[in-house]
Amino acid sequence: MFLSRESYPWFAVQVRTLHEGPIAALLRAKGYEPFHATCKCRRQWSDRIKVVDQPLFPGYLFCQFDVQKRLAILMTPGVIRIVGCGKSPVSVVDSEIEALQAIVRAGLPTQPWAFLNIGDRVRVNHGALRGVEGILIQVKSRHRIILSVTLLQRSVAVEIDSAQVSLLQRAQQASILSNSATRNSYTGSGFTARAPREGFLTPACSAAKVLPRLN
């Protein structure tokens, strides 16, 4: 039975840093629809400040494809690998991709953020991000929610009015469940791995194809 591209799971594709845009264009030319998440960033030039597009996940793209036919992806110039456990690609949780696409469509201020497992888990109840779940934090008197891609151990912060969110889970409860899910992911293959250090990519290896939900 024929499956449309949208029916396939999302995967994280590691690519050459600073070449995410051109590599995404190459994938589109092959008929894929990569998701290249970017944000606006102010950069100081010699004579002026310029607003430029910056990848939310430097060195990574997201793409839907048939994992059994991944050679076309791997043969694309600039592609390093498909993120997974060893040689086995691991898909990204659909709800995490949907949340990232929602904030890109909304055009709200965003920035790359260190992966977090702490803080109250909230759901946005109003506005363009209605239904999106994440972790609520406060930076310089402004509230943000953290949206995470568990597989990459990377997160994105998006500015939000705290009045638009409702509590789903207290920080302590979220931390206990997150730590439990992480232990299950790293021990499911019959071995125990060390917890990843901040900023390091550690794929979640598991015998069963189960990944933690958005943290």
N, C-alpha and C positions, 0 to 999 in steps of 0.2 A: 504494500500500500504506500502511495506517495505521501510524504510528509512535507509540509511547507517549512521554510527556514525558521519561521517563528515557533514551530513545534519542538525544535531542538533546544537542549539546555544551553545556558550561558557558560562560557569558559573565560578565564583570564589568560591573556597571551602576553608573555614578556617580550618586549621589543627594545631596540636600541634607544637609550635615553636621548632626548632632544630630537628624535625622529618620529615621534608618535603620529603626527599629522600626515606626513608623506606615506607612512606604512599603512595607516588607515585608508588612505586613498588607493593604495595598491590592492588592499583587500576588497574595497568597493568595486574596483575594476574587475575583480574575479567573481563578482556577484554576491559577495557577503555584505552584511550591514553592521560593521563594527560600531561599538559605542565608545567614542573618544570623549570622555568627560573633561571639560576645561572650565577655568574660572578666570575672571578679569583680575589682573595684577598691575599695580603701579610700579614702573621701573624708572630709576633716575638715569637719564642720559647726560652727556656732557653739557648740553645747553637747555635741556627741558625734561619734564617728566612725561613719560608715555605709558598709556594703558595697553597692556598686551595680554593675549590669551596664554594661560599657563595650565598644563595638565594637572588635574586633581590627583592623578595617580601616575607620577613620572615613571616611565619605563614600562607601562602596562596599557593594554587595550582590552576591551571585552567584546566577545563575538559569539554568536550562535552558530553551531554547525554540528554535523554528524560526526561524532568522535571516531567512528570507524573509517571516516574518509578525511582525516585530518592532515594528510600529507601535503595537500594544496596550501594549507595554512603554514605549515612548517617550511615549505619551500619558498615562501614569500621573502624577498630580500629585506633584511632588518629584523625578522622574527627570530628570537632566540629559542624559545620553547613555549609549550603550553603548561601552565602551572598545575602541579598535581603532586602525587606521591610516587617518587621514583619516575618510571616511564609511563605511569598511568595517570591521565588527566583527571582532575577532580572538578566538578562543576561548581559554579557560584550559586548561592541561594537566590532563587528568583525574586523574593521580596526585597533583597538588598539591591539588586539591579533596578527594580521598579522604583524604589525610594530615591536612588541616585538620579534616575531619569526624571523624576518628579521635580527635584530641586533644580535640575538643569533647565527644564521647561519653564519653571517659575521665574527664573532669572534673578533669584535672590543672591545677596553677597555670600560667597562660599570661599573656603580655603582648605588646603590639606591639613590634616590633624593627626596627631599620634593616636594609635589604636588604644581604646580604653575598655576596661571591664568594670569600671566603677561608676557611681552616680545613679540617680533615679531614672528609671526607664519611663518614658512618657509617650503619649500619642497626640498628634496635632488634630484638633477638632474643627478648625475653621481655616478658611483661606485656600490658597493653591496647593498647600501640602497636607490637606485634610486626609487623615488615615495613615500618614507616615509615622513610624515609631522610631525612637532613638533615645539617647541619654542626654539629660538636661545638664548643662554646665553654665557657669557665669564667667565672663571675661571682660574686665574693665567696665563693670556695671551693666553690660549687655548680655542677654541670654542667648544661648545657642543650643542646638541639639546636635548630637554626634551620630552620624550614620556610618555604619561599618561594613566592610567586606571581610568576612571572617577568614576566608581562604588566604587573602593577601596580608592579613593582620594590619590593614590600613583603614583609616577613617577620614571622614570629611565633616567639617563643622559648618552649619548653616544658621544664620541669624534668625531669631524667632521671637515673637512677643510671648512672654510666659503666660499671658492671659489666654492664649489660644491652645494651651496644652492641658492634658489631664494626666494624673499619675496612674501608671500601670503597675509599677513594682518599686518597692523601696530599694535603696542602694545595696543594703546588706543582703536582701533576698536575691537581687539580680546577680551580685557577686558570687553567692553560693551556687546558684544554678549555672552561671557562666563557667566557674571553675570546674564544676562537675562535668559539664559538657566538654570542656577542653581536655580533662583527664580521659574521658571516654574516647575522644577523637585520637589522642596520642597513644592510647594503650590498646586500641581495637585491633591492631595488627600483630599483637603478641609481644610488643616491646614498649618500654617506657621512655619517652623523650623528655628533655628538659623544656621548661616553659620558654617561649621565645623572648628574647630581649627586645626592648622598644626599638623600632626602626629596622628590625631584621625580618626577612621573609622566611616563614617556616610553614610549609604546607601541612594541612591537617590530614594525617594519614589514618585511615580507618578501614577495617575489613568490610564493614557495611557502609553503604553510601549514605552516611548520615552526617550532616554538619550542623553546628549550632545555629540558631536563628540570629537575627540582627541583634548585636550587643551594643 
